[in-house]
Amino acid sequence: MTTVDEKQIIERIQKGENELFGLLLANYSNQIFGLIVRMVGNREDAEELTQDVFLKVFRALPDYRGESSFSTWLYRIAYNCAVSKIRKKRQRFYWGGPLWERLAGEVPEEEFTPQEEQLESLEQALRRLPPEEALMILMFYWEKKSVQELAKITGLSAGNVKVRLHRIREKLKKWILDKK
């Protein structure tokens, strides 16, 4: 879906053609679900939270003014919902996926290569981050969100995002080096 198509669809939804919301849902649901499942580490919770996000988006869509891209606006809602959910459950951010699972369980420790050992150390350090920091790292490195997009999503200034990313990287580096 192009940006022009997306804007037209949003305008039509705002004018009452609610059935078109399915197009936005189809276009973004996999991305949002993928982000959330990496955050919470549980498919059922991620499905529920993804539904909550899109319900909030549907309800808030009449107020969407287009000051940022729709995807940035959507990610801001997903970010706020996910951080709230993680805080309510008082759980740590979940770092998972095929690579992490393979490193964590399927490959015996004695068979780890030095590179895999470094990745294992990184995963352990990432698990120690507070949810907001973990989400910021996830969106910057895995979702390839720019500093400007992160600023809009988190409500921080671009300079503050850069500083936070730097501090988070320094914290991760310290935790990894202290482990050795």
Buried (B, 14 or more C-beta within 10 A) or exposed (E): EEEEEBEEBBEBBEEEEEEBBEBBBEBBBEBBBBBBBBBBBBEEBBEBBBEBBBEBBBEEBEEBEEEBBBBBBBBBBBBBBBBEBBEEEEBBBBBBBEEBEEBEEEEEEEEBEEEBEEBBBBBBBBBEBBBBBBBBBBBBEEBEBEBEBBBBBBEBEBEBBBEBBEEBEEBBEEBBEEEE
